Amino acid sequence: MKTHISKAAITFAALLATASGTVLAQQATGSAAPSNTTQTEAPRTSNASPAASTAFITEQKSSQILATSIIGMSVRNGPGEDAKEIGKVNDLILDKDHKLVGIVVGVGGFLGIGQKDVGIPWESVSNINPETKVAQVGMSKEQLENAPTFTSETERKSQEKQEQQKQKMQQHQPLQPAAGTGAPAPAPQPAPAQKK
């Protein structure tokens, strides 16, 4: 029996992934917990207020998928045996509200060398199957190879820093010798000050 996970469940799993290995906590609302979720109240210390009590998720539901199951998935250009692999999921993109908005797919290259990342909106992912480890999109490999490269904020900041360092180095480079003389070219003289 094949189990297909809904996008809502995958979005929930992406939220779990943002906890980066720590337990995702949510405020207790006083309502009853779902029947297959066990909630455990955090121990209270003498300084803790009643509002500091927290409920924890203790197990994954069968309708949920972890983000680690999505990362590394094969991305195919459609359903069925005729579908071709067009890349692999390298990362998930979440917005400031922690909602899943896209996936980063590595395309091209060989064994990761020469590969480029392409960001695909979550709405373009038509199906995710954790059993077969396949995500489907309605795009061809050529479309992804010709798509603009996805740049993360960390990569962008690193590129900007490198560019600033490069400009700084160019400003402080020693003078090159004048052609044929072997001596450094004279430094440009400032313009004389104008009299008022």
C-alpha positions in Angstrom: 0.0 0.0 0.0 1.5 3.4 -1.0 1.2 6.3 1.4 1.2 9.8 -0.1 1.8 12.6 2.4 -0.1 15.8 2.0 1.7 19.1 1.5 0.3 20.2 4.9 2.0 17.3 6.6 5.3 18.1 4.8 5.0 21.7 5.8 4.6 20.6 9.3 7.6 18.4 9.0 9.6 21.3 7.7 8.7 23.2 10.8 10.0 20.3 12.8 13.2 20.5 10.9 13.7 24.1 11.9 14.2 23.0 15.4 17.5 21.6 14.2 17.5 18.5 16.4 15.9 20.1 19.4 12.4 19.4 20.5 9.8 21.7 19.0 7.6 23.0 21.8 4.2 24.6 21.7 2.3 26.3 24.4 -0.3 24.2 26.1 -3.8 25.5 25.3 -5.7 23.5 27.8 -7.5 21.6 25.1 -7.4 17.9 24.8 -4.4 16.4 22.9 -5.1 14.4 19.7 -5.6 10.7 20.5 -2.2 9.6 19.0 -0.1 12.4 20.4 1.3 12.1 23.9 1.9 15.4 25.7 4.3 15.6 28.6 4.4 18.6 30.8 7.9 20.0 31.4 9.1 19.8 35.0 8.6 23.0 36.9 11.4 24.7 38.9 10.8 26.9 41.8 11.2 30.0 39.6 8.9 28.8 36.8 5.5 30.4 36.4 2.4 28.4 35.4 2.7 30.0 31.9 6.1 28.4 31.5 4.6 24.9 31.3 5.1 23.4 27.8 3.7 20.4 25.9 6.1 18.3 23.8 5.6 16.2 20.7 6.8 12.7 21.7 6.3 10.8 18.4 5.8 11.3 14.7 2.2 10.6 13.4 1.8 8.3 10.4 0.4 11.3 8.5 3.6 13.3 9.1 6.9 13.3 7.3 10.3 14.6 8.6 12.2 17.2 6.6 15.2 14.8 6.7 13.1 12.4 4.6 12.6 15.1 1.9 16.2 16.3 1.7 18.1 14.0 -0.7 14.9 12.9 -2.4 15.1 12.3 -6.2 13.2 15.0 -8.2 11.4 13.7 -11.2 9.7 15.5 -14.1 6.4 13.6 -13.7 4.7 10.4 -12.5 5.2 6.9 -13.8 8.2 4.8 -15.0 8.8 7.2 -18.0 9.6 10.1 -15.6 13.2 11.1 -15.6 15.3 12.2 -12.6 16.1 15.9 -13.0 17.8 16.5 -9.7 17.9 16.0 -5.9 16.4 18.0 -3.1 19.3 19.8 -1.4 17.3 22.0 1.0 14.0 23.4 2.0 13.1 27.1 1.9 10.9 28.5 4.8 9.7 32.1 5.1 9.8 34.3 8.2 6.6 32.7 9.4 8.2 29.3 9.2 6.0 28.2 6.3 7.5 26.0 3.6 7.7 28.1 0.4 10.1 26.1 -1.8 12.7 23.4 -2.3 16.3 23.8 -3.5 17.1 21.3 -6.2 20.6 20.4 -7.3 20.8 19.9 -11.1 23.5 19.1 -13.5 27.1 18.2 -12.7 28.6 14.8 -11.8 28.8 13.6 -8.2 28.0 17.1 -7.1 30.8 18.8 -9.1 29.5 21.4 -11.4 26.0 21.1 -9.9 23.9 24.2 -9.4 21.1 24.9 -7.1 17.7 26.0 -8.3 14.9 27.2 -6.1 11.4 25.8 -7.0 8.3 27.2 -5.4 6.4 24.7 -3.2 3.3 25.0 -5.3 5.2 23.5 -8.2 5.9 20.3 -6.3 3.0 18.1 -7.3 3.7 15.0 -5.2 6.1 13.7 -2.5 6.4 10.0 -1.8 8.6 9.1 1.1 8.4 5.4 0.4 9.9 5.8 -3.1 11.9 8.9 -2.0 10.6 10.8 -5.1 9.3 14.3 -5.4 7.5 15.3 -8.7 7.6 18.6 -10.5 6.2 19.6 -13.8 9.6 20.8 -15.2 12.2 19.4 -17.5 15.9 19.0 -16.7 16.6 21.6 -19.4 14.3 24.1 -17.7 16.1 23.6 -14.4 19.6 23.8 -16.0 18.6 27.1 -17.7 16.9 28.5 -14.6 18.7 31.1 -12.5 20.9 29.8 -9.7 19.5 29.9 -6.2 21.7 31.8 -3.8 21.1 31.5 -0.1 21.4 34.6 2.2 24.6 33.1 3.7 26.2 32.7 0.2 25.1 36.2 -0.8 26.6 37.8 2.3 29.8 35.8 1.8 30.0 36.9 -1.9 29.5 40.6 -0.8 32.3 40.2 1.8 34.7 38.7 -0.7 33.9 41.5 -3.2 34.6 44.2 -0.5 37.9 42.5 0.5 38.8 42.4 -3.2 38.1 46.1 -3.7 40.1 46.9 -0.5 43.1 44.8 -1.7 43.0 46.6 -5.1 43.1 50.0 -3.4 46.2 49.0 -1.4 48.2 47.3 -4.1 51.7 48.6 -4.6 52.5 50.6 -7.8 53.6 48.6 -10.8 56.9 49.6 -12.4 56.7 52.0 -15.4 57.1 50.2 -18.7 60.7 49.7 -19.6 62.2 51.5 -16.7 62.2 48.9 -13.9 61.3 51.8 -11.5 57.9 52.3 -9.9 55.7 54.8 -11.6 55.4 58.1 -9.7 52.3 58.5 -7.6 49.8 60.9 -9.0 50.1 64.4 -7.5 47.0 66.0 -5.9 45.6 69.0 -7.8 46.8 72.3 -6.4 44.4 74.1 -4.1 42.5 76.9 -5.6 42.9 80.4 -4.0 39.8 82.2 -2.9 
